[in-house]
Amino acid sequence: MKIIAGPLAAGALAAVLTAAVSQAVERLPAGLPASAALLLRYDADHDGNITKAEMEAGLKADFAAADSNHNDCLDPGEVRAENERRLARDGAQASPLVDWNLDGCVDAREFGNTVRSYFDLADRTKDGRVSQLELRGPSMPIAPRTAPTKAAGMAPDGSTTQTPTNPATGLPY
């Protein structure tokens, strides 16, 4: 019976997580990538713009909620619990916590690294706020300018040139 219960429970959990993630993505304004939810969750005044102050206040509240023993340090058990919450909430967009400096503690700085990095990348105007337009990203990458191409069979002076070809193969001699 245990052999069947394990896969059934895992399947049920996957279905719940998929439903939660699809609901979170459906709540995003049209045209925004799923990754935008990472910042939009910190839009405290719901105006569609995220300020650096809103983001920092949200990160502080999230860190306090994850720090169950209130010692300003997430131990491995707290990190595991927070990573499970993030996976349930964000699905494929989840960003796991990592103790980057390997000191056995995820501090507030490490806790907010991903969100701060995303904010800095999205804030293209560098004004300390990220708008929904900035979250959309560029609509199409701009190709680098290249030198105009020369037409085949043209000499540098613009005159036409003819290269003798082998009539049997069509290749130049």
MDAnalysis code that builds the backbone (N, CA, C; Angstrom):
import MDAnalysis as mda
import numpy as np

u = mda.Universe.empty(519, n_residues=173, atom_resindex=np.repeat(np.arange(173), 3), trajectory=True)
u.add_TopologyAttr("name", ["N", "CA", "C"] * 173)
u.add_TopologyAttr("resid", np.arange(1, 174))
u.add_TopologyAttr("resname", ["MET", "LYS", "ILE", "ILE", "ALA", "GLY", "PRO", "LEU", "ALA", "ALA", "GLY", "ALA", "LEU", "ALA", "ALA", "VAL", "LEU", "THR", "ALA", "ALA", "VAL", "SER", "GLN", "ALA", "VAL", "GLU", "ARG", "LEU", "PRO", "ALA", "GLY", "LEU", "PRO", "ALA", "SER", "ALA", "ALA", "LEU", "LEU", "LEU", "ARG", "TYR", "ASP", "ALA", "ASP", "HIS", "ASP", "GLY", "ASN", "ILE", "THR", "LYS", "ALA", "GLU", "MET", "GLU", "ALA", "GLY", "LEU", "LYS", "ALA", "ASP", "PHE", "ALA", "ALA", "ALA", "ASP", "SER", "ASN", "HIS", "ASN", "ASP", "CYS", "LEU", "ASP", "PRO", "GLY", "GLU", "VAL", "ARG", "ALA", "GLU", "ASN", "GLU", "ARG", "ARG", "LEU", "ALA", "ARG", "ASP", "GLY", "ALA", "GLN", "ALA", "SER", "PRO", "LEU", "VAL", "ASP", "TRP", "ASN", "LEU", "ASP", "GLY", "CYS", "VAL", "ASP", "ALA", "ARG", "GLU", "PHE", "GLY", "ASN", "THR", "VAL", "ARG", "SER", "TYR", "PHE", "ASP", "LEU", "ALA", "ASP", "ARG", "THR", "LYS", "ASP", "GLY", "ARG", "VAL", "SER", "GLN", "LEU", "GLU", "LEU", "ARG", "GLY", "PRO", "SER", "MET", "PRO", "ILE", "ALA", "PRO", "ARG", "THR", "ALA", "PRO", "THR", "LYS", "ALA", "ALA", "GLY", "MET", "ALA", "PRO", "ASP", "GLY", "SER", "THR", "THR", "GLN", "THR", "PRO", "THR", "ASN", "PRO", "ALA", "THR", "GLY", "LEU", "PRO", "TYR"])
u.atoms.positions = np.array([
    [0.825, -1.193, 0.000],
    [0.000, 0.000, 0.000],
    [0.868, 1.255, 0.000],
    [1.994, 1.240, 0.739],
    [2.889, 2.398, 0.773],
    [3.467, 2.681, -0.607],
    [3.668, 1.628, -1.388],
    [4.252, 1.799, -2.713],
    [3.330, 2.623, -3.598],
    [2.036, 2.443, -3.462],
    [1.066, 3.180, -4.267],
    [0.822, 4.571, -3.692],
    [0.791, 4.686, -2.381],
    [0.478, 5.962, -1.732],
    [1.509, 7.042, -2.063],
    [2.792, 6.681, -2.137],
    [3.847, 7.655, -2.424],
    [3.649, 8.349, -3.754],
    [3.543, 7.575, -4.868],
    [3.330, 8.228, -6.168],
    [2.006, 8.980, -6.254],
    [0.976, 8.464, -5.606],
    [-0.305, 9.174, -5.624],
    [-0.192, 10.520, -4.918],
    [0.473, 10.542, -3.772],
    [0.647, 11.798, -3.032],
    [1.497, 12.771, -3.846],
    [2.543, 12.267, -4.486],
    [3.395, 13.129, -5.301],
    [2.619, 13.704, -6.481],
    [1.791, 12.879, -7.100],
    [0.970, 13.350, -8.216],
    [-0.029, 14.402, -7.779],
    [-0.643, 14.192, -6.612],
    [-1.605, 15.169, -6.087],
    [-0.907, 16.485, -5.769],
    [0.282, 16.409, -5.169],
    [1.045, 17.614, -4.855],
    [1.422, 18.352, -6.134],
    [1.850, 17.631, -7.161],
    [2.205, 18.264, -8.435],
    [0.999, 18.969, -9.044],
    [-0.183, 18.352, -8.954],
    [-1.392, 18.971, -9.503],
    [-1.736, 20.253, -8.758],
    [-1.602, 20.232, -7.427],
    [-1.881, 21.420, -6.623],
    [-0.891, 22.528, -6.952],
    [0.399, 22.183, -7.060],
    [1.423, 23.178, -7.377],
    [1.200, 23.766, -8.766],
    [0.867, 22.930, -9.733],
    [0.618, 23.417, -11.083],
    [-0.563, 24.377, -11.102],
    [-1.627, 24.038, -10.382],
    [-2.809, 24.907, -10.328],
    [-2.466, 26.243, -9.676],
    [-1.686, 26.204, -8.583],
    [-1.324, 27.441, -7.881],
    [-0.456, 28.329, -8.762],
    [0.496, 27.718, -9.462],
    [1.385, 28.488, -10.326],
    [0.605, 29.078, -11.492],
    [-0.282, 28.290, -12.111],
    [-1.033, 28.818, -13.246],
    [-1.959, 29.947, -12.803],
    [-2.497, 29.877, -11.572],
    [-3.335, 30.965, -11.069],
    [-2.497, 32.227, -10.862],
    [-1.281, 32.063, -10.336],
    [-0.405, 33.218, -10.119],
    [-0.047, 33.876, -11.446],
    [0.221, 33.073, -12.467],
    [0.567, 33.620, -13.780],
    [-0.652, 34.282, -14.408],
    [-1.838, 33.717, -14.210],
    [-3.057, 34.309, -14.759],
    [-3.341, 35.680, -14.155],
    [-2.902, 35.925, -12.927],
    [-3.149, 37.210, -12.277],
    [-2.216, 38.298, -12.769],
    [-1.199, 37.939, -13.525],
    [-0.268, 38.930, -14.062],
    [-0.969, 39.767, -15.125],
    [-0.649, 41.051, -15.182],
    [-1.186, 41.871, -16.273],
    [-0.745, 41.302, -17.622],
    [-1.570, 41.484, -18.620],
    [-1.286, 40.948, -19.958],
    [0.051, 41.458, -20.478],
    [0.780, 40.558, -21.113],
    [2.034, 40.927, -21.753],
    [3.258, 40.829, -20.867],
    [3.073, 40.533, -19.581],
    [4.230, 40.428, -18.695],
    [4.697, 38.983, -18.617],
    [6.013, 38.767, -18.569],
    [6.510, 37.401, -18.417],
    [6.229, 36.888, -17.007],
    [6.213, 35.579, -16.844],
    [5.936, 34.980, -15.540],
    [6.937, 35.450, -14.483],
    [8.158, 35.759, -14.886],
    [9.174, 36.209, -13.936],
    [8.819, 37.544, -13.288],
    [7.925, 38.315, -13.911],
    [7.535, 39.616, -13.362],
    [6.848, 39.476, -12.011],
    [6.251, 38.315, -11.740],
    [5.585, 38.085, -10.453],
    [6.569, 38.219, -9.296],
    [7.836, 37.948, -9.546],
    [8.866, 38.066, -8.508],
    [8.913, 39.472, -7.936],
    [8.768, 40.484, -8.779],
    [8.782, 41.867, -8.306],
    [7.387, 42.400, -7.996],
    [6.403, 42.022, -8.792],
    [5.055, 42.563, -8.593],
    [4.472, 42.208, -7.232],
    [4.945, 41.148, -6.626],
    [4.435, 40.792, -5.293],
    [4.820, 41.835, -4.246],
    [5.787, 42.685, -4.560],
    [6.213, 43.732, -3.627],
    [5.575, 45.092, -3.922],
    [4.641, 45.143, -4.847],
    [3.948, 46.393, -5.183],
    [2.900, 46.669, -4.099],
    [3.324, 47.302, -3.008],
    [2.468, 47.494, -1.834],
    [1.254, 48.371, -2.111],
    [1.408, 49.414, -2.938],
    [0.277, 50.314, -3.194],
    [-0.505, 49.929, -4.452],
    [-0.141, 48.826, -5.081],
    [-0.859, 48.268, -6.239],
    [-1.039, 49.271, -7.379],
    [-0.008, 50.082, -7.605],
    [-0.085, 51.051, -8.706],
    [0.592, 50.547, -9.983],
    [1.103, 49.311, -9.944],
    [1.760, 48.742, -11.113],
    [3.229, 49.074, -11.210],
    [3.741, 49.881, -10.278],
    [5.158, 50.234, -10.224],
    [5.733, 49.751, -8.901],
    [6.933, 49.238, -8.941],
    [7.593, 48.763, -7.729],
    [8.754, 49.695, -7.447],
    [8.725, 50.332, -6.278],
    [9.838, 51.195, -5.896],
    [10.837, 50.380, -5.106],
    [12.046, 50.892, -5.023],
    [13.087, 50.209, -4.252],
    [12.661, 50.097, -2.783],
    [11.993, 51.143, -2.261],
    [11.534, 51.120, -0.865],
    [10.469, 50.037, -0.654],
    [9.535, 49.901, -1.604],
    [8.517, 48.847, -1.500],
    [9.167, 47.469, -1.511],
    [10.129, 47.288, -2.412],
    [10.817, 46.005, -2.510],
    [11.559, 45.682, -1.216],
    [12.294, 46.657, -0.685],
    [13.060, 46.419, 0.546],
    [12.133, 46.118, 1.734],
    [11.012, 46.835, 1.834],
    [10.060, 46.580, 2.920],
    [9.466, 45.181, 2.793],
    [9.137, 44.769, 1.565],
    [8.597, 43.432, 1.336],
    [9.611, 42.346, 1.650],
    [10.859, 42.563, 1.246],
    [11.910, 41.586, 1.556],
    [12.123, 41.461, 3.059],
    [12.085, 42.587, 3.759],
    [12.262, 42.570, 5.206],
    [11.145, 41.769, 5.876],
    [9.907, 41.972, 5.423],
    [8.766, 41.233, 5.983],
    [8.873, 39.746, 5.652],
    [9.263, 39.418, 4.433],
    [9.413, 38.012, 4.045],
    [10.512, 37.329, 4.858],
    [11.629, 38.042, 5.063],
    [12.718, 37.465, 5.843],
    [12.275, 37.230, 7.282],
    [11.570, 38.187, 7.856],
    [11.089, 38.038, 9.233],
    [10.141, 36.849, 9.351],
    [9.301, 36.640, 8.338],
    [8.371, 35.501, 8.364],
    [9.122, 34.177, 8.247],
    [10.198, 34.153, 7.481],
    [10.965, 32.922, 7.304],
    [11.855, 32.620, 8.502],
    [12.253, 33.648, 9.240],
    [13.146, 33.494, 10.398],
    [12.311, 33.139, 11.631],
    [11.921, 31.872, 11.725],
    [10.992, 31.454, 12.782],
    [11.559, 31.591, 14.192],
    [12.873, 31.495, 14.353],
    [13.452, 31.648, 15.695],
    [13.977, 33.065, 15.949],
    [13.764, 33.986, 15.017],
    [14.055, 35.424, 15.155],
    [15.483, 35.725, 15.605],
    [16.449, 35.039, 14.951],
    [17.851, 35.299, 15.270],
    [18.597, 35.957, 14.115],
    [17.852, 36.507, 13.131],
    [18.424, 37.167, 11.956],
    [19.316, 36.250, 11.134],
    [19.039, 34.959, 11.195],
    [19.810, 33.959, 10.474],
    [18.888, 32.786, 10.159],
    [18.792, 32.438, 8.879],
    [18.000, 31.262, 8.519],
    [18.913, 30.045, 8.541],
    [18.620, 29.128, 9.466],
    [19.396, 27.892, 9.544],
    [18.922, 26.942, 8.449],
    [19.586, 25.810, 8.252],
    [19.205, 24.902, 7.159],
    [17.734, 24.468, 7.187],
    [17.153, 24.260, 8.353],
    [15.741, 23.887, 8.432],
    [14.826, 25.011, 7.955],
    [15.139, 26.239, 8.341],
    [14.347, 27.394, 7.898],
    [14.513, 27.628, 6.395],
    [15.723, 27.404, 5.896],
    [15.977, 27.550, 4.459],
    [15.162, 26.518, 3.686],
    [15.154, 25.282, 4.159],
    [14.391, 24.225, 3.495],
    [12.899, 24.573, 3.466],
    [12.367, 25.040, 4.604],
    [10.951, 25.417, 4.679],
    [10.639, 26.576, 3.735],
    [11.517, 27.570, 3.666],
    [11.301, 28.715, 2.777],
    [11.383, 28.287, 1.309],
    [12.331, 27.410, 0.994],
    [12.443, 26.936, -0.386],
    [11.194, 26.157, -0.800],
    [10.621, 25.384, 0.116],
    [9.375, 24.666, -0.183],
    [8.229, 25.650, -0.410],
    [8.164, 26.714, 0.406],
    [7.129, 27.748, 0.197],
    [7.289, 28.415, -1.164],
    [8.518, 28.741, -1.522],
    [8.779, 29.395, -2.809],
    [8.406, 28.485, -3.977],
    [8.739, 27.222, -3.870],
    [8.406, 26.281, -4.932],
    [6.895, 26.151, -5.072],
    [6.187, 26.094, -3.948],
    [4.720, 25.992, -3.997],
    [4.108, 27.268, -4.575],
    [4.675, 28.405, -4.248],
    [4.120, 29.685, -4.699],
    [4.508, 30.014, -6.140],
    [5.773, 29.805, -6.502],
    [6.297, 30.287, -7.777],
    [6.538, 29.215, -8.826],
    [6.496, 27.959, -8.453],
    [6.712, 26.874, -9.412],
    [8.054, 27.000, -10.103],
    [8.036, 26.957, -11.433],
    [9.273, 26.987, -12.222],
    [10.030, 28.300, -12.076],
    [9.365, 29.358, -11.661],
    [10.011, 30.656, -11.490],
    [10.667, 30.794, -10.113],
    [10.526, 29.776, -9.262],
    [11.047, 29.841, -7.894],
    [12.564, 30.014, -7.905],
    [13.033, 30.834, -7.000],
    [14.463, 31.064, -6.845],
    [14.870, 30.556, -5.466],
    [15.575, 29.435, -5.403],
    [15.901, 28.865, -4.099],
    [16.921, 29.704, -3.335],
    [16.791, 29.663, -2.026],
    [17.775, 30.322, -1.168],
    [19.045, 29.489, -1.138],
    [20.173, 30.168, -1.127],
    [21.463, 29.497, -1.079],
    [22.353, 30.251, -0.101],
    [23.049, 29.509, 0.732],
    [24.020, 30.090, 1.658],
    [25.321, 30.292, 0.879],
    [25.406, 31.406, 0.151],
    [26.516, 31.623, -0.773],
    [27.869, 31.695, -0.089],
    [27.934, 32.259, 1.107],
    [29.242, 32.367, 1.766],
    [29.533, 31.176, 2.676],
    [28.662, 30.176, 2.671],
    [28.869, 28.907, 3.376],
    [29.160, 29.084, 4.867],
    [28.477, 30.044, 5.506],
    [28.684, 30.241, 6.933],
    [27.600, 29.574, 7.773],
    [26.741, 28.758, 7.148],
    [25.695, 28.043, 7.876],
    [24.480, 28.899, 8.168],
    [24.415, 30.077, 7.562],
    [23.342, 31.026, 7.842],
    [23.009, 31.799, 6.569],
    [21.718, 31.863, 6.242],
    [21.283, 32.746, 5.156],
    [20.795, 34.017, 5.825],
    [21.553, 35.099, 5.637],
    [21.174, 36.367, 6.256],
    [20.256, 37.157, 5.323],
    [19.833, 38.322, 5.757],
    [18.888, 39.135, 4.986],
    [19.465, 39.536, 3.628],
    [20.759, 39.752, 3.564],
    [21.395, 40.126, 2.295],
    [21.299, 38.976, 1.301],
    [21.673, 37.770, 1.735],
    [21.583, 36.605, 0.860],
    [20.126, 36.295, 0.504],
    [19.215, 36.527, 1.448],
    [17.795, 36.264, 1.246],
    [17.238, 37.065, 0.062],
    [17.684, 38.303, -0.093],
    [17.129, 39.174, -1.127],
    [17.969, 39.317, -2.379],
    [19.049, 38.536, -2.507],
    [19.950, 38.696, -3.658],
    [19.234, 38.608, -5.003],
    [18.412, 37.595, -5.197],
    [17.770, 37.398, -6.494],
    [16.818, 38.545, -6.821],
    [16.006, 38.931, -5.851],
    [15.026, 39.996, -6.087],
    [15.744, 41.312, -6.372],
    [16.781, 41.615, -5.599],
    [17.521, 42.857, -5.835],
    [18.194, 42.859, -7.205],
    [18.768, 41.744, -7.603],
    [19.415, 41.651, -8.915],
    [18.407, 41.847, -10.032],
    [17.240, 41.219, -9.893],
    [16.192, 41.358, -10.909],
    [15.701, 42.805, -10.963],
    [15.541, 43.429, -9.811],
    [15.119, 44.833, -9.763],
    [16.132, 45.699, -10.499],
    [17.416, 45.516, -10.203],
    [18.460, 46.321, -10.845],
    [18.485, 46.123, -12.361],
    [18.263, 44.894, -12.824],
    [18.230, 44.636, -14.260],
    [16.987, 45.238, -14.916],
    [15.850, 45.134, -14.240],
    [14.593, 45.625, -14.813],
    [14.518, 47.149, -14.802],
    [15.164, 47.796, -13.838],
    [15.111, 49.249, -13.716],
    [16.037, 49.878, -14.753],
    [15.594, 49.853, -16.005],
    [16.433, 50.335, -17.108],
    [16.648, 51.834, -17.054],
    [15.703, 52.584, -16.466],
    [15.872, 54.035, -16.376],
    [16.700, 54.432, -15.164],
    [17.000, 53.486, -14.298],
    [17.811, 53.696, -13.090],
    [17.247, 54.825, -12.220],
    [15.905, 54.840, -12.081],
    [15.252, 55.853, -11.255],
    [14.740, 55.297, -9.925],
    [15.097, 54.056, -9.597],
    [14.692, 53.473, -8.320],
    [13.269, 52.943, -8.312],
    [12.682, 52.779, -9.484],
    [11.340, 52.199, -9.589],
    [11.270, 51.400, -10.884],
    [10.504, 50.316, -10.830],
    [10.334, 49.461, -12.001],
    [8.878, 49.537, -12.422],
    [8.653, 49.977, -13.652],
    [7.294, 50.076, -14.189],
    [6.946, 48.777, -14.910],
    [5.667, 48.622, -15.224],
    [5.258, 47.442, -15.971],
    [5.859, 47.453, -17.369],
    [6.081, 48.631, -17.925],
    [6.723, 48.723, -19.232],
    [8.143, 48.157, -19.154],
    [8.854, 48.478, -18.079],
    [10.209, 47.942, -17.909],
    [10.171, 46.438, -17.681],
    [9.130, 45.934, -16.986],
    [9.013, 44.500, -16.751],
    [8.734, 43.734, -18.041],
    [8.110, 44.392, -19.003],
    [7.817, 43.725, -20.281],
    [9.096, 43.418, -21.040],
    [10.113, 44.233, -20.857],
    [11.355, 44.036, -21.574],
    [11.228, 44.539, -22.995],
    [12.291, 44.468, -23.752],
    [12.229, 44.933, -25.137],
    [11.330, 44.015, -25.951],
    [10.557, 44.607, -26.848],
    [9.643, 43.797, -27.646],
    [10.404, 42.960, -28.663],
    [11.496, 43.470, -29.143],
    [12.298, 42.734, -30.102],
    [13.731, 43.209, -30.000],
    [14.668, 42.298, -29.983],
    [16.052, 42.751, -29.928],
    [16.412, 43.509, -31.195],
    [17.254, 44.490, -31.031],
    [17.680, 45.301, -32.167],
    [18.975, 44.709, -32.709],
    [18.966, 44.413, -33.989],
    [20.156, 43.833, -34.617],
    [21.239, 44.895, -34.725],
    [22.478, 44.510, -34.531],
    [23.564, 45.491, -34.673],
    [23.669, 45.951, -36.117],
    [24.092, 47.192, -36.283],
    [24.266, 47.725, -37.635],
    [25.468, 47.058, -38.274],
    [25.322, 46.774, -39.546],
    [26.430, 46.173, -40.284],
    [26.695, 47.018, -41.519],
    [27.858, 46.823, -42.089],
    [28.208, 47.536, -43.315],
    [27.336, 47.019, -44.451],
    [26.978, 47.880, -45.376],
    [26.171, 47.399, -46.506],
    [26.914, 46.314, -47.271],
    [26.167, 45.336, -47.726],
    [26.801, 44.241, -48.454],
    [27.007, 44.638, -49.906],
    [28.057, 44.089, -50.472],
    [28.345, 44.356, -51.876],
    [27.676, 43.284, -52.711],
    [27.157, 43.672, -53.816],
    [26.554, 42.709, -54.728],
    [27.651, 41.859, -55.333],
    [27.339, 40.599, -55.543],
    [28.311, 39.686, -56.141],
    [28.587, 40.108, -57.575],
    [29.813, 39.918, -58.004],
    [30.167, 40.233, -59.378],
    [30.464, 41.699, -59.597],
    [30.639, 42.473, -58.498],
    [30.914, 43.895, -58.631],
    [32.355, 44.158, -58.210],
    [33.013, 44.962, -58.972],
    [34.357, 45.389, -58.614],
    [34.238, 46.539, -57.622],
    [35.287, 46.847, -56.863],
    [35.215, 47.940, -55.895],
    [34.825, 49.275, -56.513],
    [35.141, 49.483, -57.781],
    [34.776, 50.756, -58.426],
    [33.333, 50.760, -58.921],
    [32.604, 49.647, -58.741],
    [31.207, 49.584, -59.130],
    [30.972, 48.950, -60.487],
    [32.058, 48.692, -61.227],
    [31.890, 48.060, -62.524],
    [31.659, 46.564, -62.354],
    [31.024, 45.976, -63.332],
    [30.786, 44.539, -63.251],
    [32.018, 43.802, -63.718],
    [32.208, 42.677, -63.134],
    [33.332, 41.828, -63.524],
    [32.780, 40.476, -63.892],
    [33.482, 39.827, -64.752],
    [33.068, 38.484, -65.104],
    [34.245, 37.567, -64.906],
    [33.962, 36.476, -64.208],
    [34.982, 35.477, -64.000],
    [34.685, 34.334, -64.957],
    [35.679, 33.921, -65.724],
    [35.420, 32.818, -66.630],
    [35.077, 31.549, -65.849],
    [34.078, 30.848, -66.321],
    [33.652, 29.620, -65.651],
    [33.785, 28.440, -66.584],
    [33.919, 27.287, -66.002],
    [33.973, 26.038, -66.737],
    [32.556, 25.718, -67.183],
    [32.315, 25.618, -68.488],
    [30.958, 25.357, -68.958],
    [30.407, 24.011, -68.492],
    [31.254, 23.050, -68.222],
    [30.773, 21.728, -67.811],
    [30.285, 21.748, -66.365],
    [30.977, 22.489, -65.496],
    [30.610, 22.486, -64.067],
    [29.970, 23.769, -63.593],
    [30.175, 24.859, -64.286],
    [29.665, 26.153, -63.867],
    [30.537, 26.806, -62.803],
    [31.628, 26.157, -62.432],
    [32.532, 26.700, -61.410],
    [33.603, 27.568, -62.054],
    [34.117, 28.569, -61.295],
    [35.190, 29.391, -61.863],
    [36.446, 28.564, -62.109],
    [37.221, 28.965, -63.149],
    [38.492, 28.289, -63.437],
    [39.467, 28.543, -62.364],
])
